[in-house]
Amino acid sequence: MGGDKVLSQQCYHVGNYEIVVLVKVVSGDCHILVATNMKGYAVLHWGISKSSPGEWLAPPAEMLPEKSKLVVGACQTYFTQISTGQAFFQVVDVNFQQRNFVGIQFIIWNGGSWIKNNGENFYVDLKLMKPIGKVYGDRDGEGIVKWLLDEISRREKEAERSLMHRFNIATELTERCKTEELGLIGILVWFRFMACRHLTWNKNYNVKPREISEAQDKFTDLLLRIYLNQPNDREIVRLIMACVGRGGQGDVGQRIRDDILVLQRNNDCKTGMMEEWHQKLHNNSSPDDVIICEALLNYIKCGFRIDMYWQTLNVNGLTKEKLASYDRPIVSEPRFRTEAKEGLIRDLTAYLRTLKAVHSGVDLESAIETCMGTSVKVIAGHDFTRVGSIGGLSQRLQECLGFVKAHVRDENIGQLMQKLLESRIELRPVLLSTHGRSKDLLFLDLALSSSVRTTMERGLKNLTFANPPEMMFFISLVLEDLCLSTVNNQDFIYCTKDWYRVSELYTNNSEWALQAKAVLDRVQLVLSERSQHYQKKIQPNADYLGNLLGVEKWAIDTFTEELIRAGSASILSSLINRFGPILRKVANLDCWQVISPVEVCGFIVSVDELVATQRRIYRKPTIILANRVTGDEEIADGIVAVLTLDMPDVLSHVAIRARNAKVCFASCFDQNIYRDLKLKEGKAISIRLKSTNLVTSDISSFNVSQNSFVSSSIPRGVALKKKTFYGKYAVSVEEFSSEMVGSKSCNIKFLGERVPSWVKIPMSVALPFGAFETVLSEYVNKDIANKISHFMKSVRGGDLSKLQGIQESVLQMNAPMALIHELKSKMRSSRMPWPGDEGEERWNHAWQAIKKVWASRWNERAFISCKKANLNHDNLCMAVLVQEVICGQYAFVTHTKNPLSGDTSEIYTEVVKGLGETLVGAYPGRAMSFITKKTSLMSHVVIGYPSKLIGLYCKQSIIFRSDSNGEDLEGYAGAGLYDRLGMGQ
């Protein structure tokens, strides 16, 4: 039927049978079709929820398919047999008309037996009216797959019955969203909440360990298929699998039930705590049992010290209250006969391996044993024989794994760390190939990576941070581990290569230390960007789902942060932070880079991002500690200093603004110093300059002079002069004047008239002052002008949220033909390429860029800046400088006075690869920088090597630059407030 619309489709495999369930809209009615390849006589048994998924009733009689009959709470329906000539199948079609039912559940009768979905009823959601994979979200483009998170919440009551239920539901939902990255992230958030004990694992349901293991096995099989078939999703899949045990079919799970009975019989411990644990294991085994077994072993090995039992439990989150809350509670303490010690240690150690084989996916020893096999003595007196090992593992890998297993608890971690990484490198080609035991190999890789982190954390206390070779060695290993675990790992690979190059050149002098520091600065930028990527992708899911599931607020708020800390990125950051001060000392660098040297006093306020402060007015002198500074921010009134861990360019808007406004601005390179300052939140300190460094001191709040404090740091004599339109939509460089264009354009003309002919100046034309207002007044833009006028009334009333509405309206403006003809004529006469020659689409890109420059007049940062300076924003006029882009390999900016120290005898230069936009456009990282004495121009002192992540390159093109009358006012840092855009941006 041409008008049919499929809302969802699910496929189940039960033995040799295939069952397909289709939800469709046909002529406005909602249908469910259940098709199967089963032979013979079948009966469909189903029910519909009247108000909630837990209340299943029979449908109204008028909705029953033909040959159906009502039974208690449901109905029975015959399948219709259909033959296509090539295949034979049976189908039942139920028309739910347009009624708003929640869903349908059913089982199938097949010649003497009931067919179920892993022991549960089949279930189909009939409220899924939105397409699978549709992303919803309102957090600045950060999305969630809303239907999935809603469905997880709706089915959580079922999932908390047992781990079997949770794994079965997860398999079904993951199958439905497996091609959607945000869908997999939703599954990750759900399972990490579960793994961190924020969700119930078992509630009023008795399930065999074998059934848990089999359900777990099916879920991890699906995750493995996604891992192998969807390379871009491997990082998320790894994180999910770290929350899940390996599972397994056959006797893997059943041994949990059987072996506890053998353990009790062998060691005469059939009462008390052991019997309570036995009942819990039979009722619902979980990862808690691994911890309980480890606690028993520690208790016995320490001479039956009960405090060791409770210490092991409590460290892993198991309290007396938690043990007592199980369906089969454990309320007794262990009591064993002293003479049973050796037998208990032997049998509990073996039983721990059984528990870990099911529940502990990232336990290293269990993972190694699973892949390499277990050593057993087949006949007394004969050699040990390895059984159950995976074929195809290289001899080198087996040797490395053997070493790791034997030395996993070594205090000296150097060789162990090296073998862990070598194992991962040797394992990688086998892991990514088609292999019958790929899942076990993946769990082994997860365990190895987890052990890299835990081993490094354990060894930190013994490291000599003043010994660069030792630190370089460990940083190299953790960097490589991240390369192996990360999708889209190009930046980590580049950093690793640079780090090996720097390590090979080690000489322990200042030049080497500067280079090493630049590489580690870049590593930290990569770590920061990945952290922000995780926050953007994962945290919205944690916020939404966590609130639906009633998870505690602190666990929701710290979700992504804790997830990041559980990986190698956290330990790498820790290594760099502790090695950084050593490098700075060798490089003769201070703990601070002072970008704007001003001595001030004020009260400390800590914020995550500086941008969050720009709307505020601080009523007393305030020193802001900002974790993140992009370089584009406006500094709010009342801020006398900005201190940050970030690395903004000295040419960024915020840096220029700070220098012009006499605000102290500095980057801190010592985490300890910065952390100590954050602990002084609300207290008063003074900031003094000592050479090129900052010195902070505690002072009394009475010593902070209120009299010297002014509400605005902008000189009050600064004003904007309204410009008029001179009747031309476009002017050539020869026509540039201060009445028609801004300082950028006028300086281009000035340079062209004075530099030698061999110095090439980019070709330029401009859309002058007043061109925007004239275009807006055209009849074709009348409605847009009215909309902007309406928004401006709200903005003048203090509603800055309407600024975005103004910008969006500007982007809807139409270009008058006169503007197009004049701009085309001026560009061609100036020997510049006219975009329209490449087609109408190319001109549309250019026109969009022009409008974006005009619209930037109303960006929030610029509007606030004008308001703070008592500048009349209505008098701000925006010209657009149209310039050819010079495709150089390098770009540089030279200051004839050192902006960091104010020394007029020094020239300060910054250089970047590619376009200069990365230098002045607030791109993260530092440029190559050096100082030249004016008395010795051929001698340079390098003060910083490059650490920028991005270089911009282009073909021959043009750029559209803001050139307002508010960008080069004396005493007002207007530069960088407005936009510049290349073609197609």
Summary of the structure (lengths in Angstrom):
residues: 985
radius of gyration: 34.6
end to end distance: 44.1
largest distance: 105.4
contacts: 3115
relative contact order: 0.05
helix: 46%
strand: 20%
